[in-house]
Amino acid sequence: MSKRDFVPNDDGSVAALLEKFTGTLDTHGPALGFSGTEISALTADSTYFRFVLTQQHELRSVSQQWTAWKDTLRDGGDGTPTVVPAFHSPPTTLPSPVAPGVVGRMRAAARRVKASPNYSVAIGKALGIEGIEESTPDFNAAHPELTAELAGDRVRIGWTRRAADAVELHVDRGDGKGFVFLAIDSMPYYIDTMPIPTTPTVWRYKAIYRKHDERIGQWSSPVSVALGS
């Protein structure tokens, strides 16, 4: 067993850590020597980084779908009916931009936290800044842990990276076709750009890890999200 840096490598996990850190700092910050202005600035870092990451994922997803549609249009595909991809929807609200270096500012804040006489390991774990013990994963049994939630007018799918390169995502849109291929995603989170249905529908998602362009491990447990009015 060894301890790794508390800051993860992938962007989705960094965004989640920023949210965990700032959310907990809102409670413990004053006792650890942080002013309300400092906490608000770190929260703005977290909010804006999540916004930029979401836009990047949505644009990448749209790009992948249009590339697949272009290839089908050019070559004819396999005869399976294909829906023309939706266009990217501009965000309805724009959080205030922040200066580059959100991770560096979080690290500096973490050093201040740990230097406080009121610091404890329990607080560090709540903030997500205590080093995490890890061992070599068993890829034969490994499976992604998925989340699915409505984020604005799109479904956002979260997944755990571990030591894999990517996940292969499949979706069941409740249309009788069962699970079908959705995308290969290398950066948690993934934005499903299919327009949300207007009638009540349940979409289900599952995934399997990929490493060196090959499937590894087991399929995840399916997760579902109820959509439509």
C-alpha positions as a Markdown table, in Angstrom:
| # | Residue | x | y | z |
|---|---|---|---|---|
| 1 | Met | 0.0 | 0.0 | 0.0 |
| 2 | Ser | 1.2 | 3.5 | -0.8 |
| 3 | Lys | -0.2 | 7.0 | -0.4 |
| 4 | Arg | -0.9 | 9.2 | -3.5 |
| 5 | Asp | -1.2 | 12.9 | -3.8 |
| 6 | Phe | -4.7 | 14.2 | -2.8 |
| 7 | Val | -5.1 | 16.0 | -6.1 |
| 8 | Pro | -6.3 | 13.4 | -8.8 |
| 9 | Asn | -5.0 | 13.3 | -12.4 |
| 10 | Asp | -8.3 | 13.5 | -14.3 |
| 11 | Asp | -10.3 | 16.7 | -14.7 |
| 12 | Gly | -13.6 | 15.3 | -13.5 |
| 13 | Ser | -12.1 | 14.2 | -10.2 |
| 14 | Val | -10.4 | 17.5 | -9.9 |
| 15 | Ala | -13.7 | 19.3 | -10.3 |
| 16 | Ala | -15.3 | 17.0 | -7.7 |
| 17 | Leu | -12.4 | 17.6 | -5.3 |
| 18 | Leu | -12.7 | 21.4 | -5.7 |
| 19 | Glu | -16.4 | 21.1 | -4.9 |
| 20 | Lys | -15.8 | 18.9 | -1.9 |
| 21 | Phe | -13.0 | 21.2 | -0.6 |
| 22 | Thr | -14.9 | 24.5 | -1.0 |
| 23 | Gly | -18.2 | 23.0 | 0.3 |
| 24 | Thr | -16.5 | 21.8 | 3.5 |
| 25 | Leu | -14.3 | 24.9 | 3.8 |
| 26 | Asp | -17.6 | 26.9 | 4.0 |
| 27 | Thr | -18.2 | 25.2 | 7.3 |
| 28 | His | -14.7 | 24.8 | 8.8 |
| 29 | Gly | -12.9 | 27.8 | 7.1 |
| 30 | Pro | -13.4 | 30.5 | 9.7 |
| 31 | Ala | -12.0 | 28.3 | 12.5 |
| 32 | Leu | -9.0 | 27.5 | 10.2 |
| 33 | Gly | -8.3 | 31.2 | 9.6 |
| 34 | Phe | -10.1 | 31.8 | 6.3 |
| 35 | Ser | -12.1 | 34.9 | 5.7 |
| 36 | Gly | -15.5 | 34.9 | 4.0 |
| 37 | Thr | -13.9 | 36.7 | 1.0 |
| 38 | Glu | -11.2 | 34.0 | 0.7 |
| 39 | Ile | -13.8 | 31.2 | 0.9 |
| 40 | Ser | -16.0 | 32.9 | -1.8 |
| 41 | Ala | -13.0 | 33.2 | -4.1 |
| 42 | Leu | -12.2 | 29.5 | -3.8 |
| 43 | Thr | -15.8 | 28.7 | -4.4 |
| 44 | Ala | -15.8 | 30.8 | -7.5 |
| 45 | Asp | -12.8 | 28.8 | -8.7 |
| 46 | Ser | -14.7 | 25.5 | -8.2 |
| 47 | Thr | -17.9 | 26.8 | -9.9 |
| 48 | Tyr | -16.1 | 28.2 | -12.9 |
| 49 | Phe | -13.9 | 25.1 | -13.4 |
| 50 | Arg | -17.0 | 22.9 | -13.4 |
| 51 | Phe | -18.7 | 25.2 | -15.9 |
| 52 | Val | -15.7 | 25.1 | -18.3 |
| 53 | Leu | -15.3 | 21.3 | -17.9 |
| 54 | Thr | -19.0 | 20.8 | -18.7 |
| 55 | Gln | -18.8 | 22.9 | -21.8 |
| 56 | Gln | -15.7 | 21.0 | -23.0 |
| 57 | His | -17.4 | 17.7 | -22.5 |
| 58 | Glu | -20.6 | 18.7 | -24.2 |
| 59 | Leu | -18.7 | 20.1 | -27.2 |
| 60 | Arg | -16.5 | 17.0 | -27.4 |
| 61 | Ser | -19.6 | 14.8 | -27.2 |
| 62 | Val | -21.3 | 16.8 | -30.0 |
| 63 | Ser | -18.1 | 16.5 | -32.1 |
| 64 | Gln | -18.0 | 12.7 | -31.7 |
| 65 | Gln | -21.7 | 12.4 | -32.7 |
| 66 | Trp | -21.3 | 14.6 | -35.7 |
| 67 | Thr | -18.2 | 12.7 | -36.7 |
| 68 | Ala | -20.1 | 9.4 | -36.5 |
| 69 | Trp | -23.0 | 10.9 | -38.5 |
| 70 | Lys | -20.6 | 12.2 | -41.1 |
| 71 | Asp | -19.0 | 8.8 | -41.5 |
| 72 | Thr | -22.5 | 7.2 | -41.8 |
| 73 | Leu | -23.6 | 9.8 | -44.3 |
| 74 | Arg | -20.5 | 9.1 | -46.3 |
| 75 | Asp | -20.2 | 5.4 | -46.2 |
| 76 | Gly | -23.8 | 4.3 | -45.5 |
| 77 | Gly | -23.3 | 2.7 | -42.1 |
| 78 | Asp | -24.8 | -0.7 | -41.2 |
| 79 | Gly | -28.4 | 0.1 | -42.0 |
| 80 | Thr | -29.3 | 0.9 | -38.4 |
| 81 | Pro | -31.5 | 4.0 | -38.3 |
| 82 | Thr | -29.5 | 7.0 | -37.2 |
| 83 | Val | -30.7 | 10.3 | -35.7 |
| 84 | Val | -29.1 | 13.5 | -36.9 |
| 85 | Pro | -27.1 | 14.8 | -33.9 |
| 86 | Ala | -28.5 | 17.8 | -32.0 |
| 87 | Phe | -26.6 | 21.1 | -32.1 |
| 88 | His | -24.7 | 22.3 | -29.0 |
| 89 | Ser | -27.0 | 24.3 | -26.8 |
| 90 | Pro | -25.4 | 27.6 | -25.6 |
| 91 | Pro | -25.3 | 27.9 | -21.7 |
| 92 | Thr | -28.2 | 30.0 | -20.3 |
| 93 | Thr | -26.0 | 31.4 | -17.5 |
| 94 | Leu | -22.3 | 32.2 | -17.3 |
| 95 | Pro | -20.5 | 32.1 | -14.0 |
| 96 | Ser | -17.9 | 34.8 | -13.4 |
| 97 | Pro | -14.5 | 33.8 | -15.0 |
| 98 | Val | -11.5 | 33.3 | -12.6 |
| 99 | Ala | -7.8 | 33.6 | -13.2 |
| 100 | Pro | -5.8 | 30.5 | -14.3 |
| 101 | Gly | -4.4 | 28.3 | -11.6 |
| 102 | Val | -7.4 | 26.9 | -9.6 |
| 103 | Val | -5.5 | 23.8 | -8.5 |
| 104 | Gly | -2.5 | 25.8 | -7.4 |
| 105 | Arg | -4.8 | 28.0 | -5.3 |
| 106 | Met | -6.4 | 25.0 | -3.8 |
| 107 | Arg | -3.0 | 23.5 | -2.9 |
| 108 | Ala | -2.0 | 26.8 | -1.2 |
| 109 | Ala | -5.3 | 26.8 | 0.7 |
| 110 | Ala | -4.7 | 23.2 | 1.7 |
| 111 | Arg | -1.2 | 24.0 | 3.1 |
| 112 | Arg | -2.8 | 26.8 | 5.2 |
| 113 | Val | -5.5 | 24.4 | 6.4 |
| 114 | Lys | -2.9 | 21.9 | 7.6 |
| 115 | Ala | -0.8 | 24.6 | 9.3 |
| 116 | Ser | -3.8 | 25.7 | 11.4 |
| 117 | Pro | -3.7 | 24.7 | 15.1 |
| 118 | Asn | -7.3 | 23.8 | 14.7 |
| 119 | Tyr | -6.6 | 21.2 | 11.9 |
| 120 | Ser | -7.3 | 17.5 | 12.4 |
| 121 | Val | -7.1 | 14.5 | 10.2 |
| 122 | Ala | -10.9 | 14.3 | 10.3 |
| 123 | Ile | -11.2 | 17.8 | 8.9 |
| 124 | Gly | -8.6 | 16.9 | 6.3 |
| 125 | Lys | -10.5 | 13.9 | 5.2 |
| 126 | Ala | -13.7 | 15.9 | 5.0 |
| 127 | Leu | -11.9 | 18.4 | 2.8 |
| 128 | Gly | -10.4 | 15.7 | 0.7 |
| 129 | Ile | -6.8 | 16.7 | 1.3 |
| 130 | Glu | -5.5 | 13.7 | 3.2 |
| 131 | Gly | -3.4 | 11.4 | 1.0 |
| 132 | Ile | -5.3 | 8.3 | -0.1 |
| 133 | Glu | -3.9 | 4.8 | 0.3 |
| 134 | Glu | -4.1 | 2.7 | -2.8 |
| 135 | Ser | -3.0 | -0.7 | -4.1 |
| 136 | Thr | -2.7 | -2.1 | -7.6 |
| 137 | Pro | -6.2 | -2.7 | -8.9 |
| 138 | Asp | -7.5 | -6.1 | -9.9 |
| 139 | Phe | -8.6 | -5.4 | -13.5 |
| 140 | Asn | -10.4 | -8.8 | -13.8 |
| 141 | Ala | -13.0 | -7.6 | -11.2 |
| 142 | Ala | -12.8 | -3.9 | -11.7 |
| 143 | His | -15.9 | -2.1 | -12.9 |
| 144 | Pro | -16.8 | 1.6 | -13.2 |
| 145 | Glu | -19.1 | 3.3 | -10.7 |
| 146 | Leu | -21.5 | 5.4 | -12.6 |
| 147 | Thr | -23.8 | 8.3 | -11.7 |
| 148 | Ala | -26.4 | 9.9 | -14.0 |
| 149 | Glu | -28.1 | 13.2 | -13.3 |
| 150 | Leu | -30.0 | 15.9 | -15.3 |
| 151 | Ala | -27.7 | 18.9 | -15.6 |
| 152 | Gly | -29.7 | 21.7 | -17.3 |
| 153 | Asp | -31.1 | 20.2 | -20.5 |
| 154 | Arg | -28.7 | 17.3 | -20.8 |
| 155 | Val | -27.8 | 14.2 | -18.8 |
| 156 | Arg | -24.4 | 14.2 | -17.2 |
| 157 | Ile | -22.8 | 10.8 | -16.5 |
| 158 | Gly | -20.1 | 10.5 | -13.9 |
| 159 | Trp | -17.7 | 7.6 | -13.6 |
| 160 | Thr | -14.6 | 6.5 | -11.6 |
| 161 | Arg | -11.4 | 6.4 | -13.6 |
| 162 | Arg | -9.1 | 4.2 | -11.3 |
| 163 | Ala | -6.2 | 3.1 | -13.5 |
| 164 | Ala | -8.1 | 2.6 | -16.8 |
| 165 | Asp | -7.7 | 4.8 | -19.9 |
| 166 | Ala | -11.4 | 5.3 | -20.6 |
| 167 | Val | -14.8 | 3.8 | -20.3 |
| 168 | Glu | -17.1 | 2.4 | -23.0 |
| 169 | Leu | -20.6 | 3.8 | -22.4 |
| 170 | His | -23.9 | 2.2 | -23.5 |
| 171 | Val | -27.4 | 3.6 | -23.2 |
| 172 | Asp | -30.9 | 2.2 | -23.1 |
| 173 | Arg | -33.4 | 5.0 | -24.0 |
| 174 | Gly | -36.5 | 2.9 | -23.2 |
| 175 | Asp | -37.4 | 2.5 | -26.9 |
| 176 | Gly | -37.3 | -1.3 | -27.0 |
| 177 | Lys | -33.8 | -1.5 | -28.5 |
| 178 | Gly | -32.0 | -2.3 | -25.2 |
| 179 | Phe | -28.5 | -1.1 | -24.5 |
| 180 | Val | -26.7 | 0.4 | -27.5 |
| 181 | Phe | -23.2 | 1.9 | -27.8 |
| 182 | Leu | -23.1 | 5.6 | -26.8 |
| 183 | Ala | -19.4 | 6.7 | -26.6 |
| 184 | Ile | -15.9 | 5.9 | -25.5 |
| 185 | Asp | -15.0 | 8.6 | -22.9 |
| 186 | Ser | -11.6 | 9.2 | -21.5 |
| 187 | Met | -12.4 | 12.2 | -19.2 |
| 188 | Pro | -15.1 | 12.0 | -16.5 |
| 189 | Tyr | -17.7 | 13.4 | -16.8 |
| 190 | Tyr | -19.6 | 12.6 | -20.1 |
| 191 | Ile | -22.5 | 14.8 | -21.4 |
| 192 | Asp | -25.2 | 13.0 | -23.3 |
| 193 | Thr | -26.2 | 15.5 | -26.0 |
| 194 | Met | -29.4 | 13.7 | -27.0 |
| 195 | Pro | -32.4 | 16.1 | -26.5 |
| 196 | Ile | -34.4 | 15.4 | -23.4 |
| 197 | Pro | -37.8 | 13.7 | -24.3 |
| 198 | Thr | -41.0 | 15.6 | -23.6 |
| 199 | Thr | -42.8 | 12.5 | -22.5 |
| 200 | Pro | -41.9 | 10.6 | -19.3 |
| 201 | Thr | -39.0 | 8.3 | -20.1 |
| 202 | Val | -36.3 | 6.5 | -18.2 |
| 203 | Trp | -32.8 | 6.3 | -19.7 |
| 204 | Arg | -30.4 | 3.8 | -18.4 |
| 205 | Tyr | -26.6 | 3.7 | -18.7 |
| 206 | Lys | -23.9 | 1.2 | -18.1 |
| 207 | Ala | -20.1 | 1.1 | -18.8 |
| 208 | Ile | -17.0 | -1.1 | -18.9 |
| 209 | Tyr | -13.4 | 0.0 | -18.5 |
| 210 | Arg | -11.0 | 0.2 | -21.5 |
| 211 | Lys | -7.2 | 0.1 | -21.4 |
| 212 | His | -4.9 | 0.1 | -24.4 |
| 213 | Asp | -8.1 | 0.1 | -26.6 |
| 214 | Glu | -9.4 | -3.1 | -25.1 |
| 215 | Arg | -12.2 | -3.9 | -22.7 |
| 216 | Ile | -11.1 | -4.9 | -19.2 |
| 217 | Gly | -13.0 | -5.9 | -16.1 |
| 218 | Gln | -16.7 | -6.2 | -15.7 |
| 219 | Trp | -19.7 | -4.1 | -16.7 |
| 220 | Ser | -20.9 | -1.6 | -14.2 |
| 221 | Ser | -24.3 | -1.8 | -12.6 |
| 222 | Pro | -26.8 | 0.2 | -14.7 |
| 223 | Val | -27.8 | 3.6 | -13.4 |
| 224 | Ser | -31.0 | 5.4 | -14.5 |
| 225 | Val | -32.4 | 8.9 | -14.7 |
| 226 | Ala | -36.1 | 9.7 | -15.1 |
| 227 | Leu | -36.8 | 12.4 | -17.8 |
| 228 | Gly | -39.7 | 14.2 | -19.4 |
| 229 | Ser | -42.7 | 15.9 | -17.8 |
